[in-house]
Each structure stands twice: as C-alpha cells, then as structure tokens.
Amino acid sequence: MFVIDQNFRVCIIGLMLTFGCCSLTIAQQIGSVTVERNGAVQEATVNVDPQERVDPQERVDPQERVDRQERNLRLNPPVDQPSQMMRQPSSGQTIALNSFEQLVFQSSPVVAKLQSQIAALHGKRLQAGLPPNPTVGIIGEDMFDNGAGGRFGVFASQKFIRGNKLGLSQRVVDAELVSAEKQLEVIGNRLLTDARFRYFEALIAQQKVVLADALVDMLTQIVKVSQALLDAQEVARTALLQSQIELERATVVQRQAANEFAAAKSRMAALINLPDWDYQLDGDALTIPELDDIETVFDQIIQQSPELSKLLADVETARRQWRRACAQPIPDTTWQSGLSYDTASDHVVASFQVGMPLPTLNWNQGAVEQAKQNIQVAQRALEQKVLQLRQRLILEYNEFNLGRIQAIAYRDSILPKSKETLDLSSSGYQQGEVSFLNLLTAQRTYFEVQLDYLDKLKDLQNRSIRIEGNLLEGALDN
C-alpha cells in the first residue's frame, strides 16, 4: 500500500470532485448520465427541457440571450398556433391581390425551409467561435518498477487557438448568413411573381365568364326576336334555327369559361396548399400596364435584384474563406501541466509542457489556392448573371412593347368599331333591315375580338409581372 501525504490527497480529491461535477453537467446537457451501482454500469435518462439549458456565453450577457430569442422567434414564427395564422378567406368572400400574396408567402414550405436553414446557421456561427474543451486525466509512470510504486497523479491540458482563427470562422458564417437571407429574398420574389401570375390568370378567366354570360344573354334576345319575326312571316324558319344553334354553342362556351375560371381558382388554391374555396377576385383585368424605358428598367433590376445581392454575398463568403485559409498555418499552442506523487522519494512532482506544430511541409497552400480560385468563380458567376438578366430583359421588354401596341389598338380602335357594328346590326335585324347572316357575322366578330383582347391582356400582364418581379418566377421549381 502506498502512503500519500495529506496535502496531495486533498488536492487529488478536489480535482476529482471538480471533474465529476463537470462530467455531470455535460451529461445533463446531453440528456443521459452513466450511473455505476453495485459494480454494474447502468444508464439513467435525464429529461432536460432545451429551453432550460443555459449556454455559458448567455450567462455572461443576459441581454444577448434575449436578443437571440427574439431573433429566433422572427426566424421561426409559431405558425402552428391558430392565433398566429392568417385568417383564410371564407366562402363567397372577396380576396384582393395583396391578401393572396401574403397567404402564398405564409404557407410556402420553401420559405419555412430557408428560415430553418438560417436558424441552423446561427447555431453554426455559435459553434464556430467556441474554443476547444480542456482535457484532464490521470497519469502513471514507472509503476511497480523493481518493487517500487512509481509515480501517479493528475494532469490538465488546454489547446489555445491562435491567429484569430475562431473569429475568422465566425466571419465566414456571417457571410453565409447574409447569403442565406438574400436567398430567402429570392424565393420571396419568386413567390410574389407566381402569386400574381395565378391571380391575374383567374382574373382574366373571370372576365371571360362575364363575356360568355353577356353573349348568352344577347343570343337569347336574338332567338326571341327571330321567333317574333318568324311569327310575322318576315324571316324564314332557317333564321330561327340558326339563332338557336348559335345560342347552344354560346352555352357551351359559357360552360367552358366557367370551367376555366374554376381551374384557375384551383391553381390559386394549390399555390397556398388549400382545397378549393368559393371566393371572388377584386381587381381590374382590363388595365394596360406601362413600363419605363429599357435602360431605366435594367438599372432598377440591377439595384433591386435579390439574385445579384445573393451572388455578391457569395463573393464576400469566398473572400472570408480565403482569409480563414490563410490563417490556418498559424500554429496552435497546447499547454499541459500535472502533479505526480513519487512513492520512492515521497515527494510531489510538478511538470508542464508546451507544444505547437511546425508548418514546414504543410502550410495549407492547397486550400489557400482553392479558396483564391473560388473568389474568381463567385465573381464570374455574378458577371454571368448580369449578362443573363440583360438578355432576358431585352426579350421580355420587346415582347411587352409589341403586346402593348396590339392591346392599345384593340382598346382604342378594334373593340369600339366591332361594338358599333354589332349594335347597328342588332338594331337593323330587329327592324328587318339587316339579314341574319350579317348579324351573326357581327356577333361572332365582336365576341372573338373580345376574347383576343383578353388573351393579349393576359400575356401583357404576365410579361409586366415578370419584369417588375426582377425576372424571377417558379419558387417551387427552384
């Protein structure tokens, strides 16, 4: 049996108690502890509420903990609570475009996914700035050598990170956070464009329903007039039959327009992941949009495009990764100290050692070169996106101008003339001055012109929405 002096025994007991308390704290944070009972190792699960766990840095600055909780609340709103959810429009309610845009943004799983990724990056940033844990243990030397007890004791070591590598790692994650937030803006821009596409598609379909209803009403009146003229023996029976045939065809068109409107509303409902509901749209489908000149529009896209902002953030991320790679060769220092009891001399022996690697063969030159080239890749990607945006804008803008010229011609000239022709033909037919064939031709022309005008307005609105949305669309496809 070895004899240990009282001072060293007290030192050993103190170190063991300290190490045991630290181990228990770590085990509680993990959620389980190991209990040794009657020589058998058993595991006892400890249920710890994650909200009750306190980070060591949060103990130092309580205000930082409050700010972090508020930031996490903004990034992850409790949308599963009914009181926090936007009220859905009820049956028969009128829904405006801005309300539909909010519903689309709130219900999008892509937005929720990116918000979770941003919250994960906050955890990554916290971890990137944490220093290594200290190491403690028991040492033994020359045990039972020539019948002697040798030396035994305890040691502690700590690795010190030099070159501000922890701070540089956090700066890299900061740039990644900016990039992720810009990506969220990109998705939001795409969602708004998709929402406006669907809304104006349904708005045009709703206008087609109104047009088809008016056509049916007009042909119903023509059938009545034809019946009256036939009774007066002023027209042949073929005129009545032809008007009845046109009314039946118009009824089919009316049903098709209703089905198209229902399908457009279903696509709107699918965009917010809800079943169909009966609502009315609040908007003007007959407005011809306007845009500034192409250079002004391009400058606005360059200044406002979240895609370019995201690529700029990627360039900054690559630069910070290069700075972090340049700091990697700076050697870290490891300090170790210990206390040992020498049974031969009955003395307590202290020791320490300091070490660091020598960057003679590997000074991270490969990673530095890779990070340097990644900066060039990110910058070229930004330049490529600018060229792509200009080319796409030229195509969209030219088509927009052509469509706008056609829409103005329909509104100011073609539609009024076809409407006047139909009115004169209807009045003349009722007075027996115009043949039924001329009336039918005028009616068909007016209806076809109206449909063409709505189709051109739909295409024009889509191009205007796409340009005003910074040429971004298809949130679920990207």
N, C-alpha and C positions, 0 to 999 in steps of 0.2 A: 504494500500500500504506500502510495506517495503522500508526502507531507507537504501541504500547501499553506503558505503563511496567510494570516487573516486578511491583510490588505488586498492581496491578489484574489482571494476567494470573494471578497466583497465586489471587486472590480469585475470578476467573471459573472457573478450573479446579476449585477447591474446591466451588463451588456446583453446577457441572455434575456432578461426581462424586457429590455428595450426592443431587441429583435423580435421577441414574441408578440409584443403589442403591435409592432409594425406589420407582422405577418397576419395578425387577426384583423387589422384594419383592411389590408389588401384583400383578404378572403371575404370580408363582408361586402366590399365593393364588387367582387366577382359574383357573389351570390351563394357561396358554399364555403364551409370550413372543414378541415380534417380533424377529427377527434380520435385520440388514442385512448381506448378504455380496455383494461384487463389484457393488455398486450395485443389487442386486435385493433386494426385501423378501420374506422367507420367514417362515413361522410354524413354530415348533417346539413341540410339545405337551410339557408338563411334567406328569407324573402325580404328584400330591401326595396323600398319604393325608389325608382330612379329619380323622382323629384326631390327625395330627401337626401340624396347623395350630394355632398358639397365638394366642389373642386378646390384644390389647395389655392389656386390663384384667386378664386372667388372669395375665399376667406380674407384675403388681403384687401380687396377692393369691393365692398358690397354694392356700390353704385354700378360697377361694371357688370355684376351679376344681374341687376335689374335691367340694364340696357340690353344685355344679351337675351334675357327672357322676352323683352318686348320685341326684339328683332326676330326671334324665333316665332313669336306669335304672328308677326306680319308675314313671315315666310310660309308658315303652316297654319292658316286660319282654321278654326274648328268648324269646318263646313258640315260635319256630320250632325251638328246640333240644329234642330229646326229653326230656332230663333235666329241663327246666324245665316240661314239660307235665304236667297232672294225669293220672294213670293212669285210663284208661277202664274201666268195668266189663266184665268178660268174660262170656261166655255162661253163663247159669244163675246168675249172681251176684245177690245181693240188694242193692238200692240204696235208701238212705234219702233222705228229703226234703232234708236239708241238703247231702248229696253231690250231688244233682241240681241244687240251686240253684247250687253252686259251678261245676258243669260249664256251666250256662247262662250264668253271668256271664263265665266264662273264654273261651267260644267265640263270644260275641256280636260281630259286626262293628261294631255300633253303639258298643259300649264302646271298641273299638280305634280307631274313627274319632274319638271325642271325646278319647281320650288323645293322638292325634296333633295334634288342634286345640289342646289345652293346651300340648303341646310347642312348637307353632308360635307360640303367644302368648308363651312365654318368649323366643323369638328376636325377636319384635316388640318386647318390652319392652327388650331389649338395644339394638336399633336405635334406639328412640325416645330413648334417653339419649345417643347418640353426637353429638358436635359436628361441624360441617362440616369438611371437609378444607381445609388451606391450599392456596393457589394460587401457583405460581411460573412465571415465564416470562421471555422476552427482549423488550426494548423497543428501538425505534429511532426517532429523530426527526431531522428536517432532513437526511435522507440525500441526499448529492450535490447540496446546495443551493449554486449558484454555485461548483461545483467543490470544495466542502468535504466532508469526510467525515461531518459531522453528529455526532449523539450516538447511542451504542448502549450497552446494558448489560442488567442483570437486575433483576427486581422480585419481591417476595413479598407476598401479601395473606392476611388471615385475617378471617373473619366471626365475631363474638362474639355469641352468643345471650343476650339479656338478659331479665329478668323471670322467671327460673327456668322458662322455657317447656319446657326439656328435662325437668326434674324433674316438672312438671305433666303432661307427656305420658306419662311412666313411671307416674305415679299413675293415669292413665286406664287404661293397660294392666293395672295391678294389679287394678283393679276388674273389668276384663274377665276376668282370670284367675279371680277369685272366682266370677264368674257362670258361667264355663265349668265350674269344678269342681262348682258346685251343679247344673248341667245334667247332669253325669255322675252325681250322686246321684239325680236324677230318673229317668234311664234305668235305673240300678241298681234303683230301687224298682219301676219298671215290669217289669223282667225278673224280679224275685222274685215279683211278683204273677202274671205269666204262667206261671212255673215251677210255682207252687203250684196254679194252675188246672189245668194239664196233669197234675200228679201226682195230685191228688185225683179228677180225671176218670178216670184209669186205675185208681185205687184202687177207685172205685165200680164200674167195669166189671169189675174182678177179682172183686169181691164178687158181682156178678150171675152170673158164671161159676160160682162156688161154689153160688149158689142154684139155677141151672139144673141143675147136676150132682146136687144133692140131689133136685130134682124128678124127674129121670130115674130115679134110684135108687128113689124112692118109687113111681113108676108101674110100674117093673119088678116091684117086690114086689106091687103090686096086680094086675098081669097074672098073676103066679104064683098068687095067692090066687083070682082069678077062674077060672083053669083048674082049680084043685083043687075049687072049689065046683061048677063045671060037671060035672066028673067024678063028683061025688057027687050030681048032679042036684038041687042046691039052688038054682041060678040058671039063667036062660035063656042061650042062646048069645049073645044080643044084649049081655049084660053083658060077656062076654069080648071081643067085637068092639069095643065102646065103649072098654074099657080099653086095647085095643091101639091104637085110633085116638088116644087121649089120649097114649099113650106116643110114638107117632110125631110128634105135634105137639110134645111136650116135647123130643124130639130135635132138631126144627127150631129151637126156642127156644134149646136148648143151643148149636147151631152159630152162631146169631145172636149170642148172648152172647160166644162165643169170637171171632167176627169183630169185634165192637165193642171187645173188650179189645185185640185186635191193632191195630185202628185207633187206639185211644187211645195205645198204646205207640209207634206210628209217629209220631203227632203229638208225643210227647215227644222222640223221636229227631230229628225235623225241627227242633225248637226249638234243639238243640245241633249241628245240621248234621252229623249222622252217619247212616249207614244203620241199618236196624233191627237190634236185637240182642235176644237172649233173656235177660231178667232178671226177677226177682221184686221186688215192691214191699214195703217194710217200713213199715207204718202201720196205723192204726185208722180205718176208714171209717165206723164206727157211732157215733163220738163226736159229741154235740150241742154245738156251740160256744156260748160265752157272751160277752157284751159288757157294759161298764159303761153307765150311763145316757147319754143322747144328749149332754147338755151336757159331761160329762166326756170323752166320745169326741171331741167337736168341739174342746175345748181341747187335747187331745192332738194332733189333726191340725194345729191352728194352730201348735203348738210344734215339731212334728216334720216337717211337710210340706216336702220339698225344693223343691217348686214355689214356695212362698211365699219361701223363702230365696233362690231364684234371682231372683225378682221384686224382692226387697229389694236384691240385688246390682245389678240393673239400675237401680234408683233411684239408688244410690250412683255407678254409672257415669255416669249422666246429670248428676249434680251435678258430678262431676270434669270432665266435658266442658265444662260451663258455666264452671268456673273457668279451664280452659285457653283457652276462647274469650275470656274477659275479659282474659287476659294477652297475647293476640295483638297488640293495638295497640301494646304497648311496643316501640319501635323497636330493632332490632338494629344493632350498630355494625360497620362494616367498616374495617379498618386496612390500609393499603398503604404499603410503603416500597421504595425501589430505589436502585441505584447505576448511574450512567451515566458514560461516558468521552466528554469533549468533545474532538474532534480539532482544533478550531480553537484552543482555549486550552491543550490538552494537560493538562487537569485532570480529576479525578474529581469528579462532582457527585452529591450525595445528595439524595433527595427523599422525602417522605411525604405521605399524605393520609388523612383520617378522614372518614367519611360515615355518615349514617343517614337513613332516610325520615322525612318529617314526616306524622304521621297527621292531616291536616287534613280530607280528604274521606272517607276510608275508615278508620274505626276499628273495623272488624269488627262493626258494630252489628247487621247482619242475622244473622250467625252466633251472636252473643250471644243475640238474641231467640229464635232457633230452639232453641238449647241450653236456654234457660229454659223454653220450652214443652215440650220433651222431658222435663224433670223432671216436669211435670204429667201428661204421658202415662204415664210409668212409675208414678207414684203411683196414678193412676186404674186402671191395669191391675192393680195389687196389690189395690186395694179390690174390683175386679170379681171377681178370683179368690177372695177370701174369701167373697163372696156366692154364687158358683157352688158352692164347696165346701159351704157350709151347705145350699143347696137339694138338692144331690146326696146329702148325708148324710141329710137328712130322708127322702128317698125310699127310700134303701137301708136305713136303720135301721127304718123302718116295715115294709118287706117282710121284713126279718130277723126282727123280732118276730113277725109273722104266721106265717112259716115255722117259727120255733122253737116256737110254741104247737102247731102241727099236728104237728111231729116228736115233741114230748113226748107228745101224745095217742096217736100211733101206738105209741110205745115202751112207755108205761105201761098202755094200755088195749086198743087195737085189736089189736096184734100178739099179746099174751098170749091174748086171747079167741079170735082166729082159730086160734091154735096149739092151744088146748084143744079147740075144735070139731073140728079135723082129727084130733086124737088119739082123741077119742071116736068119731068117725065111722069111722075106720080099725079100731078095736077092735070096734065093733059090726058092721061089714061082715064082718070075719073070722068073727064068731060068727053071722052071718046075721040080725042084729037090725036092721041099717040097710040101706036099699036102695042100690044102686049110684049112683042119681041123687043121693041125699043126700051120699054120699061124694065124688062128682065135684064137686058144688057146694062142699063144704067145702075140697076140694083147690084148686080154682080161686080161691076167695076168699082162702085163705092165700097162694097164690103172687102174686096181684095186690096184696094188701096189702103183701107184702114188696117188690115192685117199686116201688109207690108210696112206700114208706118210703125206699128208696134214692134215688129221684128227689128227694124232698124234702130228704134229707140233702145231696145234691149241690148243689141250689140254695142251701141254707142255708150250706154251706161256701163256696161262691163269693161270697156276699154278705159273709160274715165275712172272707174273704181280701181282698176289695176294700176293706172299711172299714179293716182293720188295715194295708193297704198304702197308706193315705192317699189312697184313691180314684184310684190310678194304675194303669194297665194298658196293654197294647198297645205294647211298646217298639219293635217293628218297624214299627208303623203311625204312629209319631210321630217 
